[in-house]
């Protein structure tokens, strides 16, 4: 497949403030040059990026500012877990006493 045959890139930016939101929100999405700009900004600001074309397609249908759909919760939770683990920001379990 040549570069001209490939579909344009798709990117979705999410925001999640656990103290304020019950679920992550879509804050931006786009294809082609807009997707490239979203990815560029993420890189410039040290925001982790995960590739998941199926999830990106689902989330491009969400209006920016809206919460992610329930159908995307499990996949987004998995991605958030991966990012938090990679950044060492997972909460530690309290010690269990016998």
Secondary structure, 3 states (H helix, E strand, C coil): CCCCCCCCCEEEEEECCCCCCCCCEEEEEEECHHHHHHHHHHHHCCCCCCCCHHHHHHHCCCCCCCECCHHHHHHHHHHHHHHHHHCCCCCCCCCCCC
